[in-house]
Amino acid sequence: MSNLLPVPEARARILAGLAPLERETTPLAEALGRTLAAPLKALRTQPPWDCSAMDGYALRAADAATAGARLVVVGEAAAGRAFPERVGEGQAVRIFTGAPVPEGADAILLQEDAERDGDALVVGEAVRSGRHIRRAGLDFREGETLLEKGRRLGARDLALAAALGHPSVEVSRRPHIAILATGDELVLPGAEVGPDQIVASNAFAIAAVVAAEGGVPVDLGVAPDDRRAIRAAIESAIAQKADVLVTLGGASVGDHDLVKPVLEEAGVRLDFWKIAMRPGKPMMAGRRDDMLALGLPGNPVSAIVCSLLFLAPAIRRLAGRADVEPVLRPGRLGRDMPANDRREDYMRAALSIDSDGTPVATAYDRQDSSMLRPLSDAECLLVRPAHALAAAAGDPCVIFPLDHPY
């Protein structure tokens, strides 16, 4: 057990060999989920001029300082159609939300605070200078940096980028992640399942993690436990210039676990094999030229947990994201926990919120790494450090959320 690599060190060694991929320009309409490769500056000022925040009347505050004051309406201003003249003493302009405030006016009288009779206007409530006016540059000014390099673009970011005046953005290329499942026992969903076979499920979860992180999953299918078949699939990943090759299964030490030797035959230089974690101990990582190779265990829970802890950060690094490391959160134990051994535990757990707002993680009784149902039900992983002492319900703990882990 002494040669098992701690989780943080394994992740650091994987990330150390990775750098953001090359830049490309994409239309803003296609930029959702992409990562900015350069800071985004405002190409314009927003709003570009003082504008009305409400429907009402633009006027001089000095002329509406008392209720009952009378003014003359001399025109109208609407969004996209400004009043072209100056507002003088005793004058008002009918104005609508978003319209430029006419020169000379310094306040907006709300329409519900005014009485109108033709061109005559009676002030119902006194106003002060600046009332209901959005000043030029209230949101941002030309030249300001609003979105930083490394930010993954969401819906709100796209709205801001459009407002800044950008029809397209510079982003990092999407990482291409080749996924190869291995094993004589595997058949695809919907196919006839033989007496000694099971339905392949891991690749679907890994492809979903890749897509959620902004990568492009490349399905290499299922290879039987045959050196030539596995080698052909690996060579296919190399030929397709995959940024990462993920193999599923065949990473242990049995006679039919062929992935490790075949990777080495294909020129992959293994950096490490076996990690001090549960589930996921028989995971390996290496490189062939610019391609990262990750060998994930065949047990479904092990493969998925490893994908969240190691593959997802690798994709983020390749995509140029600023937020690379998994996000762990503090919480409390929902039940007593025994002392831990040399491996760091990632235990499927239910999540609740205590009366003071603190998350409470209650580990399930069954933690078998072959069981997908508890993983689907789980709301978080309870992280128990290696050599952790026994702990009681209510003690502090560390939580890896599963609803939004990336």
Backbone hydrogen bonds, N-H to C=O, Kabsch-Sander energy under -0.5 kcal/mol:
donor,donor_aa,acceptor,acceptor_aa,energy
4,L,1,M,-1.7
5,L,274,K,-1.5
10,A,6,P,-2.5
11,R,7,V,-2.5
12,A,8,P,-2.4
13,R,9,E,-2.3
14,I,10,A,-1.8
15,L,11,R,-2.6
16,A,12,A,-1.9
17,G,13,R,-0.7
17,G,14,I,-0.7
18,L,15,L,-1.9
21,L,318,L,-3.1
24,E,171,V,-2.7
26,T,169,V,-2.4
28,L,167,P,-2.7
30,E,27,P,-2.0
31,A,28,L,-1.7
33,G,153,L,-3.1
34,R,31,A,-2.2
36,L,151,R,-2.4
37,A,170,E,-2.5
38,A,170,E,-0.7
40,L,147,L,-3.2
41,K,39,P,-0.6
42,A,144,E,-2.8
43,L,164,L,-2.5
46,Q,140,F,-2.8
51,C,134,R,-2.5
52,S,99,A,-2.4
53,A,132,H,-2.7
54,M,132,H,-0.5
56,G,95,I,-2.7
57,Y,109,L,-2.2
58,A,93,V,-3.0
59,L,107,A,-2.2
60,R,91,Q,-0.6
61,A,59,L,-0.5
63,D,60,R,-1.8
64,A,60,R,-0.5
64,A,61,A,-1.3
65,A,62,A,-0.6
68,G,123,V,-3.7
69,A,66,T,-1.5
71,L,121,L,-2.8
72,V,90,G,-2.2
73,V,119,D,-3.3
74,V,72,V,-0.5
74,V,92,A,-2.7
75,G,92,A,-0.5
77,A,94,R,-3.0
78,A,81,R,-2.8
81,R,78,A,-2.7
87,V,103,E,-3.3
88,G,86,R,-0.6
91,Q,88,G,-1.9
92,A,72,V,-2.2
93,V,58,A,-2.3
94,R,75,G,-2.4
95,I,56,G,-2.7
96,F,77,A,-1.4
98,G,52,S,-2.9
99,A,96,F,-2.3
101,V,50,D,-2.5
105,A,102,P,-1.7
106,D,59,L,-2.3
107,A,59,L,-1.3
108,I,131,R,-1.6
109,L,57,Y,-3.0
110,L,108,I,-0.6
111,Q,55,D,-1.6
113,D,110,L,-1.5
114,A,111,Q,-1.2
115,E,122,V,-2.1
117,D,120,A,-2.6
120,A,117,D,-2.1
121,L,71,L,-2.5
122,V,115,E,-2.7
123,V,69,A,-3.0
124,G,113,D,-3.0
125,E,113,D,-0.8
127,V,64,A,-2.0
130,G,106,D,-4.1
131,R,128,R,-1.9
133,I,130,G,-1.5
134,R,51,C,-3.1
135,R,133,I,-0.6
137,G,47,P,-2.1
138,L,135,R,-1.9
139,D,46,Q,-1.8
140,F,46,Q,-1.9
143,G,42,A,-2.8
144,E,141,R,-2.2
146,L,40,L,-2.4
146,L,144,E,-0.6
147,L,40,L,-1.5
150,G,36,L,-2.5
151,R,148,E,-1.5
153,L,34,R,-3.2
153,L,151,R,-0.5
158,L,154,G,-2.1
159,A,155,A,-1.7
160,L,156,R,-2.0
161,A,157,D,-3.0
162,A,158,L,-2.3
163,A,159,A,-2.2
164,L,160,L,-2.1
165,G,161,A,-0.6
165,G,162,A,-1.3
166,H,161,A,-2.1
169,V,26,T,-2.4
171,V,24,E,-3.2
171,V,169,V,-0.6
172,S,35,T,-1.9
173,R,22,E,-2.6
177,I,175,P,-0.6
177,I,216,V,-2.7
178,A,176,H,-0.6
178,A,244,V,-2.8
179,I,218,V,-2.9
180,L,246,V,-3.0
181,A,221,G,-2.2
182,T,248,L,-2.0
183,G,223,A,-2.4
186,L,183,G,-1.3
187,V,198,I,-1.7
191,A,188,L,-2.1
194,G,192,E,-0.6
197,Q,194,G,-1.6
198,I,185,E,-3.2
200,A,187,V,-3.2
204,F,201,S,-0.8
205,A,201,S,-1.2
206,I,202,N,-2.5
207,A,203,A,-2.5
208,A,204,F,-1.7
209,V,205,A,-2.2
210,V,206,I,-2.5
211,A,207,A,-2.5
212,A,208,A,-2.7
213,E,209,V,-1.7
214,G,211,A,-1.3
215,G,210,V,-2.9
216,V,175,P,-3.2
218,V,177,I,-3.1
219,D,217,P,-0.5
220,L,179,I,-2.7
220,L,218,V,-0.6
223,A,181,A,-3.0
226,D,224,P,-2.6
230,I,226,D,-2.6
231,R,227,R,-2.8
232,A,228,R,-2.4
233,A,229,A,-1.9
234,I,230,I,-2.3
235,E,231,R,-2.6
236,S,232,A,-1.7
237,A,233,A,-1.9
238,I,234,I,-2.1
239,A,235,E,-2.7
240,Q,236,S,-2.0
241,K,238,I,-1.5
242,A,237,A,-2.3
243,D,176,H,-1.9
244,V,176,H,-1.7
245,L,292,L,-3.0
246,V,178,A,-3.4
246,V,244,V,-0.5
247,T,245,L,-0.5
247,T,294,L,-2.4
248,L,180,L,-2.5
249,G,247,T,-0.5
249,G,296,L,-2.3
257,D,254,G,-1.5
258,L,256,H,-1.3
259,V,250,G,-1.1
260,K,250,G,-0.9
262,V,258,L,-2.1
263,L,259,V,-2.8
264,E,260,K,-2.0
265,E,261,P,-2.2
266,A,262,V,-1.8
267,G,264,E,-1.4
268,V,263,L,-2.5
269,R,267,G,-0.5
269,R,287,R,-3.1
270,L,268,V,-0.8
271,D,285,A,-3.1
272,F,285,A,-1.6
274,K,283,M,-2.7
275,I,281,K,-2.3
276,A,5,L,-2.9
277,M,275,I,-2.3
278,R,344,E,-2.6
283,M,280,G,-0.5
283,M,281,K,-2.0
284,M,295,G,-2.0
285,A,272,F,-2.1
286,G,293,A,-2.2
287,R,269,R,-1.7
288,R,291,M,-2.4
291,M,288,R,-2.3
292,L,243,D,-2.4
292,L,290,D,-0.5
293,A,286,G,-3.0
294,L,245,L,-3.0
295,G,284,M,-2.7
296,L,247,T,-2.9
296,L,294,L,-0.8
301,V,369,S,-1.9
302,S,369,S,-0.7
303,A,299,N,-2.6
304,I,300,P,-2.4
305,V,301,V,-2.7
306,C,302,S,-2.4
307,S,303,A,-1.9
308,L,304,I,-1.8
309,L,305,V,-2.0
310,F,306,C,-2.4
311,L,306,C,-1.1
312,A,307,S,-2.9
314,A,310,F,-1.5
315,I,311,L,-2.4
316,R,312,A,-2.2
317,R,313,P,-2.4
318,L,314,A,-2.4
319,A,315,I,-2.3
320,G,316,R,-0.5
320,G,317,R,-1.1
321,R,316,R,-2.6
322,A,150,G,-2.5
324,V,322,A,-1.0
327,V,405,P,-0.6
328,L,326,P,-0.7
329,R,399,I,-3.3
331,G,397,C,-2.2
332,R,359,P,-2.0
333,L,395,D,-2.5
334,G,361,A,-2.8
337,M,391,A,-3.2
340,N,388,A,-3.0
344,E,276,A,-2.6
345,D,384,R,-2.9
346,Y,278,R,-2.5
347,M,382,L,-2.7
349,A,380,C,-2.1
350,A,362,T,-2.6
352,S,360,V,-2.2
354,D,358,T,-3.2
357,G,354,D,-2.2
360,V,352,S,-3.3
361,A,332,R,-2.6
362,T,350,A,-2.5
362,T,360,V,-0.5
363,A,361,A,-0.6
364,Y,348,R,-2.4
367,Q,365,D,-0.5
371,M,368,D,-1.7
372,L,370,S,-0.7
375,L,371,M,-0.6
376,S,372,L,-2.6
377,D,373,R,-2.2
378,A,374,P,-1.9
379,E,349,A,-2.0
380,C,349,A,-1.5
381,L,400,F,-2.4
382,L,347,M,-3.4
383,V,381,L,-0.6
383,V,398,V,-2.5
384,R,345,D,-2.3
384,R,382,L,-0.6
387,H,341,D,-3.4
388,A,385,P,-1.7
391,A,337,M,-2.6
394,G,333,L,-2.3
395,D,392,A,-2.4
397,C,331,G,-2.1
398,V,383,V,-0.7
399,I,329,R,-3.3
400,F,381,L,-2.7
402,L,379,E,-2.2
403,D,379,E,-0.8
